Amino acid sequence: MQDERSDRPDAIQIVHRAEKKRVDVYIDGAHFTSYLFSEAGSDLKKPILYPLNTANGNNVARGWPFERKAGERVDHPHHAGHWFNYGDVNGFDFWNHSTNTPGDRLDKMGSIVHQSVDAIKNGNDVGTLTVTAHWLGPDGAALLHEQTTFVFTKAADRRIMDRTTTLTALDEPVVFSDNKEGMVAVRVTRALEHPSNEALLLTDEDGQPRAEKVRDNTGVSGEYLNEAGVRGTAIWGERSPWALLSGKLDDEHVTITIIDHPQNPGYPTYWHARGYGLFAANPLGQRIFSKGKEMLNHSLEPGASTTFRYRIAFLSDSADPQKAVKTLAADFAAKTLE
């Protein structure tokens, strides 16, 4: 994406570019992220935030399939930037939908369609963006009204985004049936994946899929960690109020964290975190993670609402990432959020 710099280098500035179907967020004069619209008929099947730049300007998000780069995996085209959705809402799959969805599956797929930018507030220390979207079934009927507020804050070595998403059932009951595919997620760049011994299909120098799979872990350095001290891909299926992913991106030591809030349904969340770069928290899909010991079919009657709150932070060159994340988590947990 083009990096259009802010004209207020000491502020958090949010710019709505309606004609480009995005809202750009600048921190300290540099592009941090963009909220990219998904509208009816769009190639995007849900709104996403992309890129996700650290304080040093490195994008931690995978580019494929949205932006073509060399050396990236080409799996899971529905994994793009940062997003929020779910795999079974009234029987419709919002998680797996992309432009690659086979035609015979489209009648099972849902889309999240942007409706409006409701509020923008710029500031020297805090910026906020509020947007509305609708969750649509394959027939175009709206099942859910979504209102999301992003609160952006900063420090010299970090970028912090607090996301509050309220979902309101519209004309009929809505059931989030227990499903592993969810719910708040980031798909990370190759360098932050866990090293793999598999032969992988990666992009070539032009960002196109190679003809053959290769084994190449050059520069791949990611490792997960949760509150209990569980490391690596073993955090998958574990409950924890937070998890982090650390690695080296170019010459920068990077840590990404997703933090759950005590007011959320299903707290502390289960983690749907994979070594190939899917970093997701799923508070609702409890059956598979608990090996059948738990079940949660989260339901809403018409007019009823449910709210999810997450903190996502990007730390640069932190001397003690675990300590920093614990502090961020304690601060977030202390906030009573509406």
Order of alpha helices (4+ residues) and beta strands (2+ residues): beta-beta-beta-beta-beta-beta-beta-beta-beta-beta-beta-beta-beta-beta-beta-beta-alpha-beta-beta-alpha
